[in-house]
Amino acid sequence: MSTLHAKRANEFVKDTAKVDRHDATFWSVRMKRDAMAHEVPEWENLREAASQIKKHTITRLADYLEKFSANARRNGVKVHWAKDADEYNAIVLQILREHEVKKLVKSKSMLTEECGLNDFLISHDIEVVETDLGERILQLMGVPPSHIVMPAIHITREQVAECFRKNGIIQKNGLQAAESMHGDLQKLEAESDPTFLTRCARYHLRDNFLTAQCGMTGANFGIAETGDVVVCTNEGNADMSTSIPPLHIVSMGIEKLIPDYESMGVFQRLLARNGTGQATTVYTSHFRRPRPGCEMHIILVDNGRSDILGNEDHWQTLKCMRCGACMNTCPVYRRSGGYSYTYFIPGPIGINLGMLKSSDVNYNNCSACSLCCSCDNVCPVKVDLSTQIYKWRQQLDSLHHADPLKKAISQGMKVIFDNPRLYTSSLRMAPIGNYVPKWITGMAMEPWYYGHTIPQFAKKSFHQLWKEGLDDDAKTKNK
Amino acid sequence: MKVGLFIPCYVDALYPEVGVSTYKLLTSLGLDVYYPESQTCCGQPMGNAGFQDKADKLVDRFDKLFREFDYVVAPSASCTAYVRIFHPQIAGHECEAASKTVDLVEFLHDVLKVQSLPSKFPHKVSLHNSCHGVRELGLSSPTERNIPQFNKTKTLLNMVEGITVVEPERPDECCGFGGMFSIEEKGVSTKMGIDKLRRHIATGAEYITGPDSSCLMHMQGIAAKQQFPIKFIHVAQILSHGL
């Protein structure tokens, strides 16, 4: 009885220092989030409003999409529609080819990750440079993100220094970085000084901003009323990506729409507070029309979203605005890390989105939940995350991914619990189990014995005590 | 008031003293307490494992057994939550018994509104706020939420003479039990349990107490394996202490 998530997690927890650091890091984000949430008296009203706005928009999506695209076109933006990842990738490539783009700079976009855009473009000889610092580090290391908001938080500064050296970034920018700090290059490099490394990254990225022919951003929100796209970052990299190259492509999932700026006010107050514990992201950039002489394109991507909309049990996942708070609070995520999950989005929302994407692979994540329901209570748009995970578990048998042992145990329980006489006679026999040698019970109950001692059955169950006259007076009253 | 006592299966088999304490406490408060003997389990073990359909008959029988009572009281937050929230969903209709099923803490705090208890327990206890008690039954305000702070279990415990009630750091983080989760995800489950135990122990308490024996069972098994010096006691046993 062990899913892929469980197997990987069992490995992850072996390094106690690492798992404790991972847990403490994300718990501290949860604490910052709590402090922010408790500072806003109307917090719970905001969550309810956000949930209702998303529900309203998603259930009238066709109307809002038409409004949004009409307004964007009126602003001089070229709007494209992609039904799936292949169509999306092809549209991007076509736009890039039409503009003879050789290098693309990107701010963070989970949608491009979902569609495998980077690998697709690279295979068509286009250089792709991630400009979110965390994403860039991971791209250079050749590994996927382990969290959607803090993708490289599991990487140490020593690993970053090593990666920058391997890629010539320190060799090229180290001296300038050290001079800007009035420091000694050798010493700063040897210490893997975070400020030094950040400055190296800054100069390295600046070169790329200056030499790219296209900048791509994701979209945190699309505002139907105006056709605007809102992008939230902490590093200003979306602004740099769109301020220098003459071509801006926005990749946007169709569920990112909200009706108007009044709604935007609700989400703006929730997103950063809930995601990272900041009152707001450092940059909240609003894009309406192309810069003079430049082009702006918006690609609206479905890629399975319309199917989710029609899914009675799981449509609420479309309300998600990818703040990452459900990961930070999830006790299982914090102790198993992003790479234990088979889908690129980990944690409670990732379990659900993964199942919607491909249950044949991602059923492996359904075990990664103790049903503590903490995620439901941090979610800023009230997605019923734990209820959905519970529902997926009910469906695993019909999807042919139920664990045979769990099924057998459940069937055994059914037989006993459906037959009160069998149940009470089992209770009478149970204490004998206490006298079975430990090495046998240990073997039979290996997964439990891994962390626990075997529980001791009471000499007499409550049932027996009651029969023997727990309270004679009460017993006569009992039927 | 006619009260039906629901003693969930694992309490029945492993912790009958919790059932006895509950019974004594309720009768001492002048209630007529009945124990329908053909009761078994709430069905949660199968449900959380993904087989709630195997609990359909049991749900039906639970309703027939308990619907005649004014209240159904169980000394287990998680089983209570399963009955109240999930039984109607499994049955496909409202269940009369489920709607009247309450955890012992809820019953004392919200229904009987007890203001004092005769028990004495001169010990320091660390309160374990079980997830389903907190987030499904509302026994305390979840730390994630910006709502007025309350803790019904703590309020009741503080009525006991001589007791010192403390809470661990991260007062409502999961202990890692989760039914079959604890065997399917043994690595993470055990780590969660160890972390939770360390925080309880750091309070300097002699006992860990809570309204849910399943969390206590999980932590007790880990504490024994790790040889952590801490004792366990169910809230019902403290509230009825000396009766």
Interface residues (C-beta under 8 A of the other chain):
Chain A: M1 S2 T3 H5 A6 A9 N10 E11 F12 V13 K14 V19 D23 W27 D34 A37 H38 V40 P41 W43 E44 T329 P331 V332 R335 S336 C366 S367 A368 C369 S370 L371 C372 C373 S374 D376 N377 V378 Y390 R393 Q394 Q395 L396 D397 A402 D403 K406 K407 I409 S410 Q411 M413 K414 I416 F417 D418 P420 Y423 T424 L427 A430 P447 W448 Y450 G451 H452 T453 I454 P455 Q456 F457 A458 K460 S461 F462 H463 Q464 L465 W466 K467 L470 D471 A474 K477 N478 K479
Chain B: I7 C9 V11 D12 A13 L14 Y15 P16 E17 G19 V20 Y23 T27 D32 V33 Y34 Y35 P36 E37 S38 Q39 T40 C41 G43 P45 M46 G47 N48 A49 G50 F51 Q52 D53 K54 A55 K57 L58 R61 C131 H132 R135 E136 P142 T143 E144 R145 N146 I147 R170 D172 E173 C174 G176 F177 G178 G179 M180 F181 S182 I183 E184 E185 K186 G187 V188 S189 T190 K191 M192 G193 I194 D195 M217 H218 Q220 G221 I222 A224 K225
